[in-house]
Amino acid sequence: MLLVVSACASAEVSRQEPEPDASRGTPTPDAAEPPAPSDAPSGGLHGDAPGASGCAFTGVLATWSFSGETGSEISKAVASTAANITATDFTRGSGVTAVNGAGSMNSSNWPTAASADATKYYTVTITPAAGCTMDLTSVAIDAKSSTSGPATAGVGTDADQFAYGTVVSTTAPSTPALSVTGATGAVEIRVFAWSSVGASGTFRVQNTFSVSGALQ
């Protein structure tokens, strides 16, 4: 009889499982180690904006080079840009006619009137990256008129409705000022010429054309 009771007791004990020790519970990931560093760039939550610190720059924002061009090319791609800047091709307006002229973009059919024609110009567009603001302060342009070409030229932007109030030399390189401040989107720049002696007279932009300013 004692043996039976002992066997039952032994069997009951063998079925018992040890209780977990709460003090030995597995620590949560946050307590075990510091959070993994984020792969997102500091410019924004989605990595699509460089942020103010990544925008800081002052100097030449974009440059176009006409070296090796025939003059009658339809467009000329930008040669270089600053970080966080994009720029379009350098092109001519629909009102002027392409003409050969080595190392330039050259055109005829400029207005003989003493004012600009809204269809006769050269143009580029420059855009800051998302999260940046852009100031445009000047262009560096080497423009030249033929003897029967435009006597006067000017530069303007869509920020001032292409007022072309800043004079561009038609005989030598010049650096006319621009006045664009705090732009967050695309800005178009146009170079107009007028007071041509005749429709066959030409006005070219040669060597290089560049836009200077700042990013914040």
Secondary structure, 3 states (H helix, E strand, C coil): CHHHHHHHHHHHHHCCCCCCCHHHCCCCHHHHCCCCCCCCCCCCCCCCCCHHHHHCEEEEEEEEECCCCCECCCEECCCEECCCEEECCEEECCCCEEECCCCEEEEECCCCCCCCCCCCEEEEEEEECCCCCEEEEEEEEEEEECCCCEEEEEEEEHHHCCCCCEEECCCCEECCEEEEEEECCCEEEEEEEEEECCCCCCEEEEEEEEEEEEEC
